[in-house]
């Protein structure tokens, strides 16, 4: 994810952008066990696994739809290497 952040960061404030990017990612890593535990308490551990899987699929769909591709396509190299 840091590569994606570096590709999307504005060149004039890359450090600030990546700092905020990491803050959001680390906050998610901190909150995830609390969220999973709360969901497991409410609906049970097996159901919580399905709820979290659904949340992960929804997040993947959002990334797939709204985040632009950052890989620059290059034409294939057709020159022969003679050595």
PDB file of N, CA, C and O in Angstrom:
ATOM      1  N   UNK A   1       0.818  -1.191   0.000  1.00  0.00           N
ATOM      2  CA  UNK A   1       0.000   0.000   0.000  1.00  0.00           C
ATOM      3  C   UNK A   1       0.865   1.259   0.000  1.00  0.00           C
ATOM      4  O   UNK A   1       0.439   2.298  -0.505  1.00  0.00           O
ATOM      5  N   UNK A   2       2.070   1.180   0.558  1.00  0.00           N
ATOM      6  CA  UNK A   2       2.924   2.369   0.552  1.00  0.00           C
ATOM      7  C   UNK A   2       3.318   2.742  -0.875  1.00  0.00           C
ATOM      8  O   UNK A   2       3.458   3.925  -1.185  1.00  0.00           O
ATOM      9  N   UNK A   3       3.498   1.753  -1.743  1.00  0.00           N
ATOM     10  CA  UNK A   3       3.828   2.051  -3.135  1.00  0.00           C
ATOM     11  C   UNK A   3       2.689   2.808  -3.792  1.00  0.00           C
ATOM     12  O   UNK A   3       2.924   3.771  -4.522  1.00  0.00           O
ATOM     13  N   UNK A   4       1.467   2.387  -3.542  1.00  0.00           N
ATOM     14  CA  UNK A   4       0.304   3.086  -4.079  1.00  0.00           C
ATOM     15  C   UNK A   4       0.258   4.515  -3.544  1.00  0.00           C
ATOM     16  O   UNK A   4       0.002   5.452  -4.301  1.00  0.00           O
ATOM     17  N   UNK A   5       0.504   4.687  -2.247  1.00  0.00           N
ATOM     18  CA  UNK A   5       0.529   6.021  -1.653  1.00  0.00           C
ATOM     19  C   UNK A   5       1.607   6.892  -2.273  1.00  0.00           C
ATOM     20  O   UNK A   5       1.374   8.070  -2.545  1.00  0.00           O
ATOM     21  N   UNK A   6       2.787   6.324  -2.501  1.00  0.00           N
ATOM     22  CA  UNK A   6       3.876   7.088  -3.113  1.00  0.00           C
ATOM     23  C   UNK A   6       3.525   7.478  -4.545  1.00  0.00           C
ATOM     24  O   UNK A   6       3.881   8.566  -4.997  1.00  0.00           O
ATOM     25  N   UNK A   7       2.831   6.598  -5.257  1.00  0.00           N
ATOM     26  CA  UNK A   7       2.430   6.914  -6.630  1.00  0.00           C
ATOM     27  C   UNK A   7       1.367   8.008  -6.674  1.00  0.00           C
ATOM     28  O   UNK A   7       1.341   8.807  -7.610  1.00  0.00           O
ATOM     29  N   UNK A   8       0.489   8.052  -5.670  1.00  0.00           N
ATOM     30  CA  UNK A   8      -0.613   9.014  -5.669  1.00  0.00           C
ATOM     31  C   UNK A   8      -0.268  10.329  -4.969  1.00  0.00           C
ATOM     32  O   UNK A   8      -1.006  11.306  -5.095  1.00  0.00           O
ATOM     33  N   UNK A   9       0.837  10.362  -4.239  1.00  0.00           N
ATOM     34  CA  UNK A   9       1.191  11.551  -3.453  1.00  0.00           C
ATOM     35  C   UNK A   9       1.549  12.722  -4.356  1.00  0.00           C
ATOM     36  O   UNK A   9       2.208  12.544  -5.380  1.00  0.00           O
ATOM     37  N   UNK A  10       1.110  13.931  -3.973  1.00  0.00           N
ATOM     38  CA  UNK A  10       1.544  15.113  -4.719  1.00  0.00           C
ATOM     39  C   UNK A  10       3.040  15.335  -4.504  1.00  0.00           C
ATOM     40  O   UNK A  10       3.518  15.221  -3.376  1.00  0.00           O
ATOM     41  N   UNK A  11       3.772  15.643  -5.543  1.00  0.00           N
ATOM     42  CA  UNK A  11       5.233  15.764  -5.474  1.00  0.00           C
ATOM     43  C   UNK A  11       5.691  16.858  -4.508  1.00  0.00           C
ATOM     44  O   UNK A  11       6.745  16.727  -3.886  1.00  0.00           O
ATOM     45  N   UNK A  12       4.915  17.930  -4.376  1.00  0.00           N
ATOM     46  CA  UNK A  12       5.343  19.046  -3.529  1.00  0.00           C
ATOM     47  C   UNK A  12       5.154  18.782  -2.039  1.00  0.00           C
ATOM     48  O   UNK A  12       5.748  19.483  -1.219  1.00  0.00           O
ATOM     49  N   UNK A  13       4.351  17.798  -1.668  1.00  0.00           N
ATOM     50  CA  UNK A  13       4.143  17.504  -0.242  1.00  0.00           C
ATOM     51  C   UNK A  13       4.075  15.998  -0.008  1.00  0.00           C
ATOM     52  O   UNK A  13       3.184  15.506   0.685  1.00  0.00           O
ATOM     53  N   UNK A  14       5.021  15.278  -0.588  1.00  0.00           N
ATOM     54  CA  UNK A  14       5.011  13.822  -0.507  1.00  0.00           C
ATOM     55  C   UNK A  14       5.170  13.332   0.935  1.00  0.00           C
ATOM     56  O   UNK A  14       4.482  12.398   1.345  1.00  0.00           O
ATOM     57  N   UNK A  15       6.060  13.944   1.699  1.00  0.00           N
ATOM     58  CA  UNK A  15       6.279  13.515   3.077  1.00  0.00           C
ATOM     59  C   UNK A  15       5.038  13.662   3.931  1.00  0.00           C
ATOM     60  O   UNK A  15       4.681  12.751   4.679  1.00  0.00           O
ATOM     61  N   UNK A  16       4.381  14.801   3.824  1.00  0.00           N
ATOM     62  CA  UNK A  16       3.156  15.030   4.596  1.00  0.00           C
ATOM     63  C   UNK A  16       2.064  14.040   4.183  1.00  0.00           C
ATOM     64  O   UNK A  16       1.382  13.472   5.035  1.00  0.00           O
ATOM     65  N   UNK A  17       1.903  13.840   2.891  1.00  0.00           N
ATOM     66  CA  UNK A  17       0.891  12.915   2.384  1.00  0.00           C
ATOM     67  C   UNK A  17       1.135  11.501   2.901  1.00  0.00           C
ATOM     68  O   UNK A  17       0.211  10.845   3.383  1.00  0.00           O
ATOM     69  N   UNK A  18       2.384  11.029   2.799  1.00  0.00           N
ATOM     70  CA  UNK A  18       2.686   9.671   3.236  1.00  0.00           C
ATOM     71  C   UNK A  18       2.580   9.527   4.749  1.00  0.00           C
ATOM     72  O   UNK A  18       2.241   8.450   5.240  1.00  0.00           O
ATOM     73  N   UNK A  19       2.866  10.593   5.498  1.00  0.00           N
ATOM     74  CA  UNK A  19       2.678  10.551   6.943  1.00  0.00           C
ATOM     75  C   UNK A  19       1.217  10.360   7.310  1.00  0.00           C
ATOM     76  O   UNK A  19       0.891   9.550   8.179  1.00  0.00           O
ATOM     77  N   UNK A  20       0.344  11.098   6.655  1.00  0.00           N
ATOM     78  CA  UNK A  20      -1.098  10.955   6.900  1.00  0.00           C
ATOM     79  C   UNK A  20      -1.573   9.585   6.416  1.00  0.00           C
ATOM     80  O   UNK A  20      -2.401   8.948   7.067  1.00  0.00           O
ATOM     81  N   UNK A  21      -1.049   9.135   5.277  1.00  0.00           N
ATOM     82  CA  UNK A  21      -1.386   7.815   4.734  1.00  0.00           C
ATOM     83  C   UNK A  21      -1.073   6.731   5.762  1.00  0.00           C
ATOM     84  O   UNK A  21      -1.899   5.854   6.013  1.00  0.00           O
ATOM     85  N   UNK A  22       0.134   6.789   6.364  1.00  0.00           N
ATOM     86  CA  UNK A  22       0.526   5.800   7.378  1.00  0.00           C
ATOM     87  C   UNK A  22      -0.313   5.928   8.638  1.00  0.00           C
ATOM     88  O   UNK A  22      -0.666   4.919   9.249  1.00  0.00           O
ATOM     89  N   UNK A  23      -0.640   7.158   9.038  1.00  0.00           N
ATOM     90  CA  UNK A  23      -1.467   7.365  10.225  1.00  0.00           C
ATOM     91  C   UNK A  23      -2.820   6.674  10.062  1.00  0.00           C
ATOM     92  O   UNK A  23      -3.295   6.003  10.978  1.00  0.00           O
ATOM     93  N   UNK A  24      -3.431   6.841   8.901  1.00  0.00           N
ATOM     94  CA  UNK A  24      -4.728   6.209   8.642  1.00  0.00           C
ATOM     95  C   UNK A  24      -4.584   4.685   8.633  1.00  0.00           C
ATOM     96  O   UNK A  24      -5.412   3.982   9.213  1.00  0.00           O
ATOM     97  N   UNK A  25      -3.545   4.174   7.983  1.00  0.00           N
ATOM     98  CA  UNK A  25      -3.325   2.731   7.951  1.00  0.00           C
ATOM     99  C   UNK A  25      -3.065   2.154   9.331  1.00  0.00           C
ATOM    100  O   UNK A  25      -3.601   1.102   9.678  1.00  0.00           O
ATOM    101  N   UNK A  26      -2.247   2.836  10.118  1.00  0.00           N
ATOM    102  CA  UNK A  26      -1.950   2.354  11.472  1.00  0.00           C
ATOM    103  C   UNK A  26      -3.172   2.442  12.375  1.00  0.00           C
ATOM    104  O   UNK A  26      -3.368   1.585  13.236  1.00  0.00           O
ATOM    105  N   UNK A  27      -3.992   3.466  12.189  1.00  0.00           N
ATOM    106  CA  UNK A  27      -5.225   3.576  12.977  1.00  0.00           C
ATOM    107  C   UNK A  27      -6.154   2.406  12.657  1.00  0.00           C
ATOM    108  O   UNK A  27      -6.808   1.866  13.549  1.00  0.00           O
ATOM    109  N   UNK A  28      -6.212   2.020  11.392  1.00  0.00           N
ATOM    110  CA  UNK A  28      -7.021   0.865  11.010  1.00  0.00           C
ATOM    111  C   UNK A  28      -6.499  -0.421  11.621  1.00  0.00           C
ATOM    112  O   UNK A  28      -7.279  -1.265  12.061  1.00  0.00           O
ATOM    113  N   UNK A  29      -5.186  -0.575  11.648  1.00  0.00           N
ATOM    114  CA  UNK A  29      -4.594  -1.764  12.265  1.00  0.00           C
ATOM    115  C   UNK A  29      -4.855  -1.809  13.764  1.00  0.00           C
ATOM    116  O   UNK A  29      -5.000  -2.887  14.342  1.00  0.00           O
ATOM    117  N   UNK A  30      -4.915  -0.651  14.386  1.00  0.00           N
ATOM    118  CA  UNK A  30      -5.195  -0.582  15.820  1.00  0.00           C
ATOM    119  C   UNK A  30      -6.667  -0.852  16.102  1.00  0.00           C
ATOM    120  O   UNK A  30      -6.999  -1.531  17.074  1.00  0.00           O
ATOM    121  N   UNK A  31      -7.541  -0.331  15.269  1.00  0.00           N
ATOM    122  CA  UNK A  31      -8.981  -0.456  15.504  1.00  0.00           C
ATOM    123  C   UNK A  31      -9.532  -1.826  15.109  1.00  0.00           C
ATOM    124  O   UNK A  31     -10.555  -2.250  15.644  1.00  0.00           O
ATOM    125  N   UNK A  32      -8.878  -2.517  14.190  1.00  0.00           N
ATOM    126  CA  UNK A  32      -9.413  -3.780  13.674  1.00  0.00           C
ATOM    127  C   UNK A  32      -9.705  -4.819  14.759  1.00  0.00           C
ATOM    128  O   UNK A  32     -10.792  -5.397  14.743  1.00  0.00           O
ATOM    129  N   UNK A  33      -8.798  -5.087  15.697  1.00  0.00           N
ATOM    130  CA  UNK A  33      -9.130  -6.089  16.723  1.00  0.00           C
ATOM    131  C   UNK A  33     -10.318  -5.686  17.591  1.00  0.00           C
ATOM    132  O   UNK A  33     -11.102  -6.538  18.009  1.00  0.00           O
ATOM    133  N   UNK A  34     -10.451  -4.403  17.858  1.00  0.00           N
ATOM    134  CA  UNK A  34     -11.586  -3.924  18.653  1.00  0.00           C
ATOM    135  C   UNK A  34     -12.885  -4.133  17.881  1.00  0.00           C
ATOM    136  O   UNK A  34     -13.886  -4.577  18.445  1.00  0.00           O
ATOM    137  N   UNK A  35     -12.864  -3.815  16.602  1.00  0.00           N
ATOM    138  CA  UNK A  35     -14.061  -3.971  15.771  1.00  0.00           C
ATOM    139  C   UNK A  35     -14.433  -5.448  15.643  1.00  0.00           C
ATOM    140  O   UNK A  35     -15.599  -5.813  15.795  1.00  0.00           O
ATOM    141  N   UNK A  36     -13.444  -6.294  15.365  1.00  0.00           N
ATOM    142  CA  UNK A  36     -13.720  -7.726  15.224  1.00  0.00           C
ATOM    143  C   UNK A  36     -14.241  -8.300  16.537  1.00  0.00           C
ATOM    144  O   UNK A  36     -15.186  -9.089  16.535  1.00  0.00           O
ATOM    145  N   UNK A  37     -13.639  -7.916  17.650  1.00  0.00           N
ATOM    146  CA  UNK A  37     -14.106  -8.396  18.950  1.00  0.00           C
ATOM    147  C   UNK A  37     -15.523  -7.967  19.255  1.00  0.00           C
ATOM    148  O   UNK A  37     -16.313  -8.750  19.781  1.00  0.00           O
ATOM    149  N   UNK A  38     -15.853  -6.723  18.928  1.00  0.00           N
ATOM    150  CA  UNK A  38     -17.206  -6.223  19.157  1.00  0.00           C
ATOM    151  C   UNK A  38     -18.215  -6.975  18.292  1.00  0.00           C
ATOM    152  O   UNK A  38     -19.273  -7.383  18.772  1.00  0.00           O
ATOM    153  N   UNK A  39     -17.881  -7.154  17.017  1.00  0.00           N
ATOM    154  CA  UNK A  39     -18.780  -7.891  16.121  1.00  0.00           C
ATOM    155  C   UNK A  39     -18.932  -9.337  16.597  1.00  0.00           C
ATOM    156  O   UNK A  39     -20.033  -9.886  16.559  1.00  0.00           O
ATOM    157  N   UNK A  40     -17.843  -9.955  17.042  1.00  0.00           N
ATOM    158  CA  UNK A  40     -17.913 -11.332  17.539  1.00  0.00           C
ATOM    159  C   UNK A  40     -18.783 -11.425  18.790  1.00  0.00           C
ATOM    160  O   UNK A  40     -19.515 -12.399  18.965  1.00  0.00           O
ATOM    161  N   UNK A  41     -18.708 -10.418  19.660  1.00  0.00           N
ATOM    162  CA  UNK A  41     -19.574 -10.410  20.846  1.00  0.00           C
ATOM    163  C   UNK A  41     -21.045 -10.275  20.470  1.00  0.00           C
ATOM    164  O   UNK A  41     -21.917 -10.850  21.121  1.00  0.00           O
ATOM    165  N   UNK A  42     -21.309  -9.510  19.412  1.00  0.00           N
ATOM    166  CA  UNK A  42     -22.698  -9.259  19.019  1.00  0.00           C
ATOM    167  C   UNK A  42     -23.325 -10.427  18.261  1.00  0.00           C
ATOM    168  O   UNK A  42     -24.482 -10.772  18.503  1.00  0.00           O
ATOM    169  N   UNK A  43     -22.572 -11.039  17.345  1.00  0.00           N
ATOM    170  CA  UNK A  43     -23.171 -12.051  16.467  1.00  0.00           C
ATOM    171  C   UNK A  43     -22.511 -13.421  16.560  1.00  0.00           C
ATOM    172  O   UNK A  43     -22.977 -14.362  15.917  1.00  0.00           O
ATOM    173  N   UNK A  44     -21.453 -13.563  17.331  1.00  0.00           N
ATOM    174  CA  UNK A  44     -20.735 -14.832  17.429  1.00  0.00           C
ATOM    175  C   UNK A  44     -19.507 -14.831  16.536  1.00  0.00           C
ATOM    176  O   UNK A  44     -19.429 -14.078  15.565  1.00  0.00           O
ATOM    177  N   UNK A  45     -18.551 -15.680  16.875  1.00  0.00           N
ATOM    178  CA  UNK A  45     -17.267 -15.675  16.174  1.00  0.00           C
ATOM    179  C   UNK A  45     -17.389 -16.127  14.718  1.00  0.00           C
ATOM    180  O   UNK A  45     -16.768 -15.531  13.839  1.00  0.00           O
ATOM    181  N   UNK A  46     -18.170 -17.158  14.453  1.00  0.00           N
ATOM    182  CA  UNK A  46     -18.317 -17.643  13.073  1.00  0.00           C
ATOM    183  C   UNK A  46     -18.962 -16.589  12.185  1.00  0.00           C
ATOM    184  O   UNK A  46     -18.502 -16.340  11.070  1.00  0.00           O
ATOM    185  N   UNK A  47     -20.020 -15.977  12.679  1.00  0.00           N
ATOM    186  CA  UNK A  47     -20.687 -14.932  11.897  1.00  0.00           C
ATOM    187  C   UNK A  47     -19.781 -13.720  11.733  1.00  0.00           C
ATOM    188  O   UNK A  47     -19.806 -13.064  10.691  1.00  0.00           O
ATOM    189  N   UNK A  48     -18.979 -13.416  12.754  1.00  0.00           N
ATOM    190  CA  UNK A  48     -18.060 -12.277  12.662  1.00  0.00           C
ATOM    191  C   UNK A  48     -17.055 -12.480  11.538  1.00  0.00           C
ATOM    192  O   UNK A  48     -16.675 -11.520  10.867  1.00  0.00           O
ATOM    193  N   UNK A  49     -16.617 -13.723  11.323  1.00  0.00           N
ATOM    194  CA  UNK A  49     -15.691 -14.004  10.230  1.00  0.00           C
ATOM    195  C   UNK A  49     -16.329 -13.665   8.888  1.00  0.00           C
ATOM    196  O   UNK A  49     -15.669 -13.107   8.012  1.00  0.00           O
ATOM    197  N   UNK A  50     -17.604 -13.997   8.719  1.00  0.00           N
ATOM    198  CA  UNK A  50     -18.297 -13.671   7.471  1.00  0.00           C
ATOM    199  C   UNK A  50     -18.529 -12.168   7.333  1.00  0.00           C
ATOM    200  O   UNK A  50     -18.438 -11.625   6.232  1.00  0.00           O
ATOM    201  N   UNK A  51     -18.825 -11.502   8.431  1.00  0.00           N
ATOM    202  CA  UNK A  51     -19.005 -10.044   8.399  1.00  0.00           C
ATOM    203  C   UNK A  51     -17.698  -9.372   7.984  1.00  0.00           C
ATOM    204  O   UNK A  51     -17.704  -8.470   7.147  1.00  0.00           O
ATOM    205  N   UNK A  52     -16.581  -9.807   8.564  1.00  0.00           N
ATOM    206  CA  UNK A  52     -15.284  -9.213   8.227  1.00  0.00           C
ATOM    207  C   UNK A  52     -14.888  -9.534   6.784  1.00  0.00           C
ATOM    208  O   UNK A  52     -14.291  -8.701   6.102  1.00  0.00           O
ATOM    209  N   UNK A  53     -15.222 -10.744   6.318  1.00  0.00           N
ATOM    210  CA  UNK A  53     -14.951 -11.089   4.920  1.00  0.00           C
ATOM    211  C   UNK A  53     -15.744 -10.182   3.989  1.00  0.00           C
ATOM    212  O   UNK A  53     -15.225  -9.719   2.973  1.00  0.00           O
ATOM    213  N   UNK A  54     -17.001  -9.930   4.335  1.00  0.00           N
ATOM    214  CA  UNK A  54     -17.817  -9.012   3.534  1.00  0.00           C
ATOM    215  C   UNK A  54     -17.251  -7.607   3.535  1.00  0.00           C
ATOM    216  O   UNK A  54     -17.244  -6.935   2.503  1.00  0.00           O
ATOM    217  N   UNK A  55     -16.773  -7.157   4.694  1.00  0.00           N
ATOM    218  CA  UNK A  55     -16.171  -5.824   4.769  1.00  0.00           C
ATOM    219  C   UNK A  55     -14.907  -5.759   3.915  1.00  0.00           C
ATOM    220  O   UNK A  55     -14.656  -4.752   3.253  1.00  0.00           O
ATOM    221  N   UNK A  56     -14.116  -6.821   3.928  1.00  0.00           N
ATOM    222  CA  UNK A  56     -12.913  -6.861   3.099  1.00  0.00           C
ATOM    223  C   UNK A  56     -13.232  -6.848   1.614  1.00  0.00           C
ATOM    224  O   UNK A  56     -12.564  -6.160   0.841  1.00  0.00           O
ATOM    225  N   UNK A  57     -14.241  -7.597   1.211  1.00  0.00           N
ATOM    226  CA  UNK A  57     -14.655  -7.598  -0.198  1.00  0.00           C
ATOM    227  C   UNK A  57     -15.200  -6.238  -0.615  1.00  0.00           C
ATOM    228  O   UNK A  57     -14.943  -5.776  -1.727  1.00  0.00           O
ATOM    229  N   UNK A  58     -15.954  -5.599   0.276  1.00  0.00           N
ATOM    230  CA  UNK A  58     -16.475  -4.263  -0.026  1.00  0.00           C
ATOM    231  C   UNK A  58     -15.331  -3.265  -0.179  1.00  0.00           C
ATOM    232  O   UNK A  58     -15.354  -2.426  -1.079  1.00  0.00           O
ATOM    233  N   UNK A  59     -14.332  -3.353   0.696  1.00  0.00           N
ATOM    234  CA  UNK A  59     -13.177  -2.458   0.595  1.00  0.00           C
ATOM    235  C   UNK A  59     -12.411  -2.702  -0.701  1.00  0.00           C
ATOM    236  O   UNK A  59     -11.964  -1.753  -1.345  1.00  0.00           O
ATOM    237  N   UNK A  60     -12.257  -3.968  -1.087  1.00  0.00           N
ATOM    238  CA  UNK A  60     -11.580  -4.285  -2.344  1.00  0.00           C
ATOM    239  C   UNK A  60     -12.352  -3.731  -3.537  1.00  0.00           C
ATOM    240  O   UNK A  60     -11.751  -3.247  -4.496  1.00  0.00           O
ATOM    241  N   UNK A  61     -13.676  -3.800  -3.483  1.00  0.00           N
ATOM    242  CA  UNK A  61     -14.494  -3.252  -4.570  1.00  0.00           C
ATOM    243  C   UNK A  61     -14.329  -1.742  -4.662  1.00  0.00           C
ATOM    244  O   UNK A  61     -14.212  -1.194  -5.758  1.00  0.00           O
ATOM    245  N   UNK A  62     -14.319  -1.068  -3.520  1.00  0.00           N
ATOM    246  CA  UNK A  62     -14.136   0.391  -3.514  1.00  0.00           C
ATOM    247  C   UNK A  62     -12.773   0.745  -4.104  1.00  0.00           C
ATOM    248  O   UNK A  62     -12.674   1.663  -4.917  1.00  0.00           O
ATOM    249  N   UNK A  63     -11.722   0.025  -3.703  1.00  0.00           N
ATOM    250  CA  UNK A  63     -10.395   0.279  -4.268  1.00  0.00           C
ATOM    251  C   UNK A  63     -10.382   0.027  -5.771  1.00  0.00           C
ATOM    252  O   UNK A  63      -9.832   0.823  -6.533  1.00  0.00           O
ATOM    253  N   UNK A  64     -10.983  -1.071  -6.194  1.00  0.00           N
ATOM    254  CA  UNK A  64     -11.001  -1.403  -7.612  1.00  0.00           C
ATOM    255  C   UNK A  64     -11.745  -0.395  -8.464  1.00  0.00           C
ATOM    256  O   UNK A  64     -11.385  -0.166  -9.619  1.00  0.00           O
ATOM    257  N   UNK A  65     -12.786   0.212  -7.899  1.00  0.00           N
ATOM    258  CA  UNK A  65     -13.605   1.154  -8.660  1.00  0.00           C
ATOM    259  C   UNK A  65     -13.034   2.570  -8.628  1.00  0.00           C
ATOM    260  O   UNK A  65     -12.992   3.244  -9.657  1.00  0.00           O
ATOM    261  N   UNK A  66     -12.596   3.023  -7.457  1.00  0.00           N
ATOM    262  CA  UNK A  66     -12.282   4.440  -7.288  1.00  0.00           C
ATOM    263  C   UNK A  66     -10.797   4.796  -7.301  1.00  0.00           C
ATOM    264  O   UNK A  66     -10.463   5.967  -7.481  1.00  0.00           O
ATOM    265  N   UNK A  67      -9.901   3.838  -7.119  1.00  0.00           N
ATOM    266  CA  UNK A  67      -8.469   4.150  -7.089  1.00  0.00           C
ATOM    267  C   UNK A  67      -7.900   3.936  -8.487  1.00  0.00           C
ATOM    268  O   UNK A  67      -8.040   2.850  -9.049  1.00  0.00           O
ATOM    269  N   UNK A  68      -7.260   4.956  -9.056  1.00  0.00           N
ATOM    270  CA  UNK A  68      -6.747   4.829 -10.422  1.00  0.00           C
ATOM    271  C   UNK A  68      -5.538   3.890 -10.489  1.00  0.00           C
ATOM    272  O   UNK A  68      -4.797   3.737  -9.518  1.00  0.00           O
ATOM    273  N   UNK A  69      -5.359   3.277 -11.642  1.00  0.00           N
ATOM    274  CA  UNK A  69      -4.191   2.437 -11.890  1.00  0.00           C
ATOM    275  C   UNK A  69      -2.962   3.335 -11.960  1.00  0.00           C
ATOM    276  O   UNK A  69      -2.989   4.367 -12.632  1.00  0.00           O
ATOM    277  N   UNK A  70      -1.889   2.957 -11.277  1.00  0.00           N
ATOM    278  CA  UNK A  70      -0.684   3.787 -11.268  1.00  0.00           C
ATOM    279  C   UNK A  70       0.447   3.179 -12.083  1.00  0.00           C
ATOM    280  O   UNK A  70       1.461   3.841 -12.306  1.00  0.00           O
ATOM    281  N   UNK A  71       0.304   1.938 -12.532  1.00  0.00           N
ATOM    282  CA  UNK A  71       1.341   1.295 -13.325  1.00  0.00           C
ATOM    283  C   UNK A  71       1.356   1.907 -14.721  1.00  0.00           C
ATOM    284  O   UNK A  71       0.341   1.918 -15.417  1.00  0.00           O
ATOM    285  N   UNK A  72       2.498   2.406 -15.115  1.00  0.00           N
ATOM    286  CA  UNK A  72       2.646   2.994 -16.442  1.00  0.00           C
ATOM    287  C   UNK A  72       2.946   1.876 -17.436  1.00  0.00           C
ATOM    288  O   UNK A  72       3.937   1.159 -17.292  1.00  0.00           O
ATOM    289  N   UNK A  73       2.092   1.733 -18.438  1.00  0.00           N
ATOM    290  CA  UNK A  73       2.341   0.687 -19.429  1.00  0.00           C
ATOM    291  C   UNK A  73       3.417   1.165 -20.400  1.00  0.00           C
ATOM    292  O   UNK A  73       3.431   2.320 -20.825  1.00  0.00           O
ATOM    293  N   UNK A  74       4.314   0.247 -20.736  1.00  0.00           N
ATOM    294  CA  UNK A  74       5.399   0.562 -21.652  1.00  0.00           C
ATOM    295  C   UNK A  74       5.294  -0.358 -22.857  1.00  0.00           C
ATOM    296  O   UNK A  74       4.946  -1.531 -22.722  1.00  0.00           O
ATOM    297  N   UNK A  75       5.593   0.174 -24.031  1.00  0.00           N
ATOM    298  CA  UNK A  75       5.558  -0.699 -25.211  1.00  0.00           C
ATOM    299  C   UNK A  75       6.636  -1.778 -25.079  1.00  0.00           C
ATOM    300  O   UNK A  75       7.690  -1.531 -24.494  1.00  0.00           O
ATOM    301  N   UNK A  76       6.378  -2.965 -25.617  1.00  0.00           N
ATOM    302  CA  UNK A  76       7.381  -4.035 -25.514  1.00  0.00           C
ATOM    303  C   UNK A  76       8.657  -3.669 -26.257  1.00  0.00           C
ATOM    304  O   UNK A  76       8.618  -3.010 -27.296  1.00  0.00           O
ATOM    305  N   UNK A  77       9.770  -4.096 -25.722  1.00  0.00           N
ATOM    306  CA  UNK A  77      11.066  -3.851 -26.344  1.00  0.00           C
ATOM    307  C   UNK A  77      11.271  -4.892 -27.434  1.00  0.00           C
ATOM    308  O   UNK A  77      11.367  -6.086 -27.149  1.00  0.00           O
ATOM    309  N   UNK A  78      11.337  -4.441 -28.683  1.00  0.00           N
ATOM    310  CA  UNK A  78      11.466  -5.376 -29.810  1.00  0.00           C
ATOM    311  C   UNK A  78      12.883  -5.422 -30.369  1.00  0.00           C
ATOM    312  O   UNK A  78      13.134  -6.112 -31.357  1.00  0.00           O
ATOM    313  N   UNK A  79      13.811  -4.698 -29.751  1.00  0.00           N
ATOM    314  CA  UNK A  79      15.186  -4.701 -30.239  1.00  0.00           C
ATOM    315  C   UNK A  79      15.889  -5.983 -29.802  1.00  0.00           C
ATOM    316  O   UNK A  79      15.753  -6.424 -28.661  1.00  0.00           O
ATOM    317  N   UNK A  80      16.631  -6.563 -30.717  1.00  0.00           N
ATOM    318  CA  UNK A  80      17.392  -7.767 -30.402  1.00  0.00           C
ATOM    319  C   UNK A  80      18.695  -7.373 -29.721  1.00  0.00           C
ATOM    320  O   UNK A  80      19.317  -6.371 -30.072  1.00  0.00           O
ATOM    321  N   UNK A  81      19.089  -8.165 -28.760  1.00  0.00           N
ATOM    322  CA  UNK A  81      20.364  -7.935 -28.084  1.00  0.00           C
ATOM    323  C   UNK A  81      21.385  -8.871 -28.703  1.00  0.00           C
ATOM    324  O   UNK A  81      21.229 -10.092 -28.677  1.00  0.00           O
ATOM    325  N   UNK A  82      22.431  -8.280 -29.260  1.00  0.00           N
ATOM    326  CA  UNK A  82      23.489  -9.070 -29.888  1.00  0.00           C
ATOM    327  C   UNK A  82      24.691  -9.034 -28.959  1.00  0.00           C
ATOM    328  O   UNK A  82      25.162  -7.957 -28.594  1.00  0.00           O
ATOM    329  N   UNK A  83      25.176 -10.166 -28.587  1.00  0.00           N
ATOM    330  CA  UNK A  83      26.271 -10.151 -27.624  1.00  0.00           C
ATOM    331  C   UNK A  83      27.294 -11.071 -27.971  1.00  0.00           C
ATOM    332  O   UNK A  83      28.292 -11.181 -27.259  1.00  0.00           O
TER     333      UNK A  83
END
